[in-house]
Amino acid sequence: MDEFAFIDTIKQHTYRQPSIVKGVGDDAAVFRQSSLDIVTAVDTFVEDIHFSGSTMNSFHIGYRTLAANISDLSAMGATPAFYLVSIVIPQNWSDDELESLYKGMAELGADYHMDLIGGDTVSGNKLTLSITVIGYVHRDKARYRSTAANDDIVFVTGTLGDSAAGFHMLTNPNNYADKEFYYRRHRMPTMRVDFASELETLSNITLNDISDGIASEANEIAEASQKNLTIFEDKLPVSANFHQFNEEQQYKWKLYGGEDFELMGTVSKSEWELLKEMADRTKTPVTEVGYVSNSMNNEHNVWLVDRYNQKKQLEKKGYTHRSG
């Protein structure tokens, strides 16, 4: 299939977003939006670095790569609207595989009323995707990493370490419990867009998406906000069968596993109950895991109180792009 025939198979013939003026089919897309702030993010994904064909099919690759970008928008409090995809297609890929990859993106995009409005295709040696997402947020309501305040509550959504556990199960077959749950958490993660958008009415909230593990994300918040964060290991939420893994695996995956695409944030004690009500309305599990404090001597650290009640610095390390 040549490039133009392929474009015709993936382009939308109707659009969901009323702001679109011109979508796929010209040199560039056009959309018009004057009343909202525009939020954009871009990520590039390379086979055997960011994903592996041995653990997911082409549909899952499409779904998961777009999910990673949508998660960036949710961490800003933005509602997704558009996406653009540039792809390097290996010579050995079939038309069916390529269409399946785009179907994965289309299925997830439809859940959030997103429109595919452009991109590019070239041939190459290794599958590579560069995805740009565009979303909207009401003026001056975007959420940042830099707004954590003294005595804020630190919280996370969902459960931690599931994606890393799923990857482990897929690459180390064994008689594990709840395999399909963990496979799905790795291949088709849950986005927290509705929850993040609901938080718009709160006076001050800090958000970061958990793409590299909470050890990394917590340090990003501490550095950007110039505060200290203290996290309690025994408060970190995990899934029902997470205990089937050994203690070392549990510790590593929930702190450093990454790719859960949950949200981590901080909120004032006075608005914590409001946030929990918003979580209930959007059916989002949310857990208090720590607190924010002022830093000393211009040092901004994250501290972990472990299961033995020992306090130690939680270093900024986490998910490194998996291969194989």
N, C-alpha and C positions, 0 to 999 in steps of 0.2 A: 504494500500500500504506500503510495507516495504521500508527501507531506500535506498537500492540499486535500487529498481524499481523507486523510486521517483527521485533519482539522474539522472537516465536515461531519465526521462521526461523533466528535466530542462536543461540538459547539451547541449551546442552548438555543432553541428556537423561540423560547419565551423567557423572560427574566423576572425574578422575584422582587428585586429591589426597584422601587419607584424612581430612585435617583439616577438610574442608568440612562444615558443618552445614546451611546453607541458601544456595543459589546464586541465580541469576536467578529472578525471579518474585514477589518481595516488596519491601517498602520499602527493605531493605538486606540485604546478604549477611552470613552468620555463619560464622566458622571458629574452630576451637579448637586452640591450640598452646601448650603449657606448658613444653616442654623446650628450645626453641630461641629465639634472638634473631630478631626480625622486622625485615626491612629493606624499606623502601618508597621509591619514587621516582615522580615525575610530570613529564611533559613535555607541552607544547602545541605543535601543529604547524599552520601556516596555509599554505594554498595560495599559491603564487607568492612565498612567503618562505622556507619550509622545504623545499618540494618543488614540482615543476612537472608539470602534466599533459602537457606537451609532451615530457617525457623518460621518463615512466613511466606505466603504466596503473593502474587502480584496485587491482588485485591487488598490484602492486609498492608502491603507496602504503601499503596496509595492512601488508604484510610489513615494510617499512623503518621505519615509524614505531614499530611494536612492537619491532623490533630495537634501535632507539636506546635504548629503556627497558631492555631486557634487558641491554644493554651496561653500563648504569649499575649494575645488580645484580652483574654479573660483576666489575666494578671494586671492589666491596665484598667479594668472595669469597663472595657469596650464591648460592643455588640458586633460580631462579624458581619460583613456585607459582601465582600468580593475576594476572589483569589486569582492569581496568575501563576502559571506553571511553565518553567523552562526545563527541558528534559534532554539528557544525552541518552540515546537509545542504543544498547549493544546490538551488534549485527545478528547475534543468535536469538534475539527476542522475536517471538511470533506476534502477529497482529492481535491474536486473541489475548495474549499476555498483556499487551499494551492497553487494549481496551478494558481489560479487567482492572488494571492499575487505576485508570481514570474513573472507572465505576466505583472503586473504593473511595476516591475523593468525592465523587458526585453524591454518593449515599450520605456521607458525613456532612457535606456542604448543604444538602437539602434539609437536614435536621435543623440547621441554623439559618435557613432561607438565604444561603450564599449563592452568588452567581460567579461562574468562571468567565472572566472577561478578557483573557489573553494569555500569551506565553510564546514559547519558541520550541522547536524540535530540531535536533541535530543527531547524527550518528557518531558513535564512538566505541571505545573498548569496554567501558564500565558504566553501569546504570548510575546516573546522577540526576537528582532533581533539585531545582532551586525554586522555592515557593514563596511568593509574596502574598500577604493577606492585608486587607484593608477593612477597618471597622470604624464605628462611630461611638462617640460618647458625648453627653451633654457638656456644654462649655464649662471649662474649669473643673470638671468632675473626674478627669483621669486620675488613676491611683498610681502611686510611686513607691519605690523602696525607701525613700529618704525621709519619711514622715513619722517614724516610730517615736513615741514620747515616753518619758520616764513613767514607770508604773503601768504601762500598757500590758494587756494580756496578749501572750503569743498563742496563736491557734493554727490548726491545720484542718483541711477537709479530708474526708475519706479515710483510707488506710494506707500505710506506708510499706514499701518493700515488695509489693505484689508483682510489679513488672520484672524486677530482678529475679524473683522466685519463678515466674513464668518462663523467663529465658533459661534459667537453670534447669527446669523440668524438661524443656524442649531439647536441650543439649546434653542432658544426662538422664535418659529415660529410666524410670524406676516405678515402683508401685506406690505412687503418691496419691494422696486424697485431694479431691476437688480440682483435678487437673484442668478441666475446661474453664473454670473460673480464672485460674492463673494464666492460662493461655490467652484468654480474652483480655485480661488486664495488661498483658504485654503487647498484644497485637492491635487491640481496639479499645484504648483507654477511654475513661469517662471524662468529658469536659465539664467544667464548672461555670459555664457562661451565664446561666440564669442566676445563679447565686451571686456571682460577681456584679452583675448588673443591678441586682436588688439592693446591693450595699450603697448605692448612689446617695441615698438620703442621710447616711451617717456623716457626722461632721468631720471625722478624721479617721482614716483607715489606711494601713500599709499593706500592700500585696506583693507577692512574688510567686511565680509558678515553680512547682517542684519538678524540674527537668533533670537536675544533676544530683539530687539528694538534699535532704534538709540541712546537712552540715554545710554544704556550699551555699544554699539559699539563705540560711540564717546569717552567715557571715556577710553576704551581700547586703542584707538589711542593716546589720550592725555597722558596716563601713559607710554605707550611704547615709544613714541616719546619725552616725557618730554616737552610738549608744552601745551598751552591752546587752546581750541576750542570755538568759539562763533557761536551759531546756532540761526537763526531767525525763529520763529514759523510760521510767515505768508509766508515764502518761502517754507515750507515743502509741497511737492507735494502730492495731494490726488486724488482719483478717482472721476469721474463725479457726482456720487450720494452719495458721502460720507457725504454730508450735511444733509441727511435724519436722521442721528443719532444726539443725543443731544450733546451739546458742551463738556460736561465732557467725554463722550465716545470718541468723536473725538480726544480730547487732549490726553487721556490715550492710545488709540490704535495707533496713529501715532508716539508717542514717546516711548511707552513701550510695544506695542502689540507683536512684534516679529513674527518670522516665515514667513515674507514676502520673505526672501531669495533674497532680492535686494542687491546691493553693495553700500557701503559708502566709500568715499575716499577723498584724498587731492591731489592737483596738483598745480604746479606753475602757476602764472598768465600768464607767457609767453607761456605756453603750453595748456592753457584752450581752445583756439580756435581749436587747433589740436585735443584735446580730444572730443570736440563737433562734429568735422568732423567724427571721428571714431565712435561715437555714431550714427550718421546719417547713416553711411555705414552698421552698424549692426542692424539698426532699434531699437535702444535702447533709450528710453526717459532718459534724464539726466538733473538734475536741480542743480544750485548753491544754497546752503543753508546757507553758513557761511564762516568763515575764521579762519586761524591759527595765533597765536601770541606767542611770547616768554613768558615763565612763570617767576614768581617772587618768590623768597624765596624757591625754590625747591618744589613748589606746582603746581600740574598739574591738572587743572580743566576744566570743560565744562560749558559754560554759555549759558543760553537761554534768548533771547530777546522775550518776549511773545507778544501776540496780543494787549496788552495794553501798549506796549513799555517799560515794566518793565524788568530789567535784574536780573536774579536769577541763582543760581547754579543748574545745571542739574545733579542730583545724579545718580550714577551707579546702577540702578535697571531696571528691565524689565521683560520679559516673565519668568514666573515660570511654570514648566511643568503642563499642564492642566490635570485634571482628570474628569471622568464622561462622 
